[in-house]
Amino acid sequence: MEIFSKTDRGLIRNDNQDYCLSGKFSDDCVWAVVCDGMGGANGGHTASTTASEYIAREINNIYTNDFTHDELVALLTNVVVGANLEVYNIAKNNIELTGMGTTCELVFIRNNKVHIVHVGDSRTYKITDGNAELMTEDHSLVQEMVRRGELTQFEADNHPNKNFITRAIGIRPSVEVDYIETEFNQGDVILICSDGLTNCVDRNDIIDIVDFTRGDALVKKLIDKAKRGGGTDNITVVTIY
């Protein structure tokens, strides 16, 4: 498996509060984390970098190749919960960082299994044969309205309040995480991204770019497409295949 990643300030924001890290234990064992910070320039950047670096450090220090499935699931969920407390404690002890937080998208692929730990409205897709399956569900006000039948998914995707999230890392001392698991087969492309991509590029355009591009060119083309679509937010893209 190969990992390619890129983050960009976009066209409107003065700084980049997104952050991403990734690593490889072997050709069939890789991981990546994407965080989209919020809470002012300093707060958002501090939250996303703190969470990402905590997760990367813990995974690299604790994971071994003989982990069972259950041990791996526990590790992945625990490191995100730990990152939440790390960000929360920093904010609690620094008035200038009060209220900072971040989304978190942690993906760990081992052999033919994708493990996802998800908080917020960054997303993970599995793209195969012209189809993009959204593996995560946004933790947002409009997504809750979709679940209640008050909005269609199309209406939610175009709602002015679609970025009001209901869960984030660092806002409270504890956090509820979603854990998702799916198969990983030859030909699949895992796409992890902040909402700076999905707010400016529709799913069909993402599929078209993924179908015909690979490597560094793929993440660059996705970011360039988001910037042509307005570049209204920071944009981060990670692909694994």
N, C-alpha and C positions, 0 to 999 in steps of 0.2 A: 504494500500500500504506500501511496505517496500523499503528502500533505502540502497544500499551497495556501498562503494566506496574504491578505493585504488589508490595510485600514487607511481611510482617507478622511480628511476634515470635512469634505463636501464643499458647497459653494456659498453657504449662508453663515454657518457657525464660524466664530473667531478662533476656536480651539477644537481639539479632538478629545472627547471624553470616552470614546471607545478604547478597548484594549483587548488584545488576544495573544494567547500563547499556545504552543503545541509541542508535542514530543513523540518519539518513536522508541519503543522497547525492542522491537524486532520487525521484520517485514510484514508480519501478520498481527501486530499489536501496536496501535497508535492512539493518541488522544489529542484533544484540542479543547480550549475554553475561549468563549467570547463573552465579554462583559460590556454593557452600555451604561455608562455612569450618568448620574443626575445629581443636582444640588449645587448649581453654580460651577464656575470654571474649576476652582480648586477642589470643591467637594466631589464633583462628578469624576474628575480624573483620579483623585485619591481613592475613591470607592472602587472604580473599575480596576485600577492597577493593584490595589491591595488584595482584592478578591482573587484576581487572576494569579498573582504571584504566590499567594497562600496555597491555592489549589495545586499549582504546579509543584511547589516545594513538597507538599504533603504526598502527592502521588509519587514523585520521584524518590522520596525517602522511605515510603512504606510498601509500595507495590512490589511483588515478586512474581515471577512467571508461574509459580506453583499455586497461586491463589485459586481457590474454588470459586464457582459462580457466586455463591452466597457471600463469600468474603469480599469479592470484587464489588458487588452491589452495596454492601455495607460501607466499604471504603469510599466509593463515589458519593453516596448520599452524605456520609459523615464529613467529607472534606468541604462540601458546599455549606452544610450547617455550620461547620467551623469557620468558614470564610465569612458567613453572616455575622457571627459573634465578633470576629476580628474587626470588621468594618464598623459594627455598632459601637464597640469599645473605643475605637479611635475617635469617632464622632462625639461620643459622650464626654471625652476628655479634652475636646478642642471646640470651643464655642463657634469658631469660624467654619467648622465642618458640620455643624448641627443640621440634621435632616438629609445628609448625603445618603445615597444608595446606588444600587446598580442592578441591572438584570444579570442573569447568569445562565449560560448555555454550556454545559460540560458534556462532551461526547467522548466515549472510550470504545474503541473497536478492537475486539480480540477474536481472531479466527473468523467465523461467519456470524458474529453477534455484535450488534450495535447497542450500547448502553447510553442512555441520555438522562441527565439530571437537569431540570428546567425550572427557572424562576423568572417571571416577567414576560416581556413580549418580544425578546429576541427569538429566533426560530431555527429549527432543524428540519430540513427536507431530505427525503430520499428520492432521487431522480433516476428513473429507469425507463428506457424505451419510449421516450416521449411523454412520460407521465411524471409529475412532481407530487409526491405524497407528503403532506405536511404532518410531521411526526409529533409536533407539540401543539398545545392550545394556549393562546395568549391569555395571560392573567391581566385582563383589562375590563373596564366597565362595559364597553360595547360588546365584548365577547360574552359577558354575563347576560346581557340583553338578548343575544342570539340564543343562548341556552334556554332562556325563558320564553322564547318565541316572539319577542317584541321587535326583533330586527332580522332581516335575512343576512346571510353572510356577505352578499354584495353590498347591502346597505352598511354593514359594519365596516367593510374595507374602505368605504368612502365617508365615514362619519367624522365630523370635525373633532370629536373627543376620543378618537380611537386610540390615542397614545396615553390616556389616563390609566395607569396600571394599578392593579390591586395587590400585587405582591412584588417585593424587591428584597435584595440582599442589603442588610445593614440598617434597616429602618427600625426594627424591633429586636430584642435580644434573642428571639427564636423565629424561625421561618419554616413554612410548610413547602416542601419541594415536590415536584412531580418526577416520578421515575418512569421511563419508557424504554421498552426493549423491542428490537426488531431484527430480522435476519439481514445479513449482508452477503450479497451474492456477486459473482463476477459480472461486471458491467454496471453495477450500481455506483452512483455518485452521491456522497453525503455532502450536503451544503448547509453550513452553519452561518448565520448572518444576523446583524443588528437590523432594526427596523428602518435604518437609513436606506437599505436596499429595497425592502418590500414596499415601502411607502412610495417609491419612485419607479419601480419596475414591476410590471404585472407578471403573473406566473407563466404565461405562454412565452413571453420574451425571455424569461429565465431559462425555460426548457430549451428554446431555440439556441441560446448561447451555449448551454451545457452540452447539447447534442453535437455541436460542431467544433468545440474548442477544448483544449486541455492545457495543463501546466500553468505557469505564471500568466500566460495570455488569458486564461479563463477568468481568474479573479480580477485581472485588470479590465477585461471587457465588461464584466458585471458592474464594476465600480464606475467605469466610464458611462455605461448605460444609465446608471442611477443619477449621475451628474447631468447627463443630457435630459433626464426627466425632472430636473429641478435642483437636485443635490441639496435638499432642504435640511438634511441632518448629517451627522457623521455616518460613514459607511464602512462596515467591516464585513469581509467575506472570507470564509475558510472552506476549501473543498478537500475531500478525502476520497480516494478511489484506488 
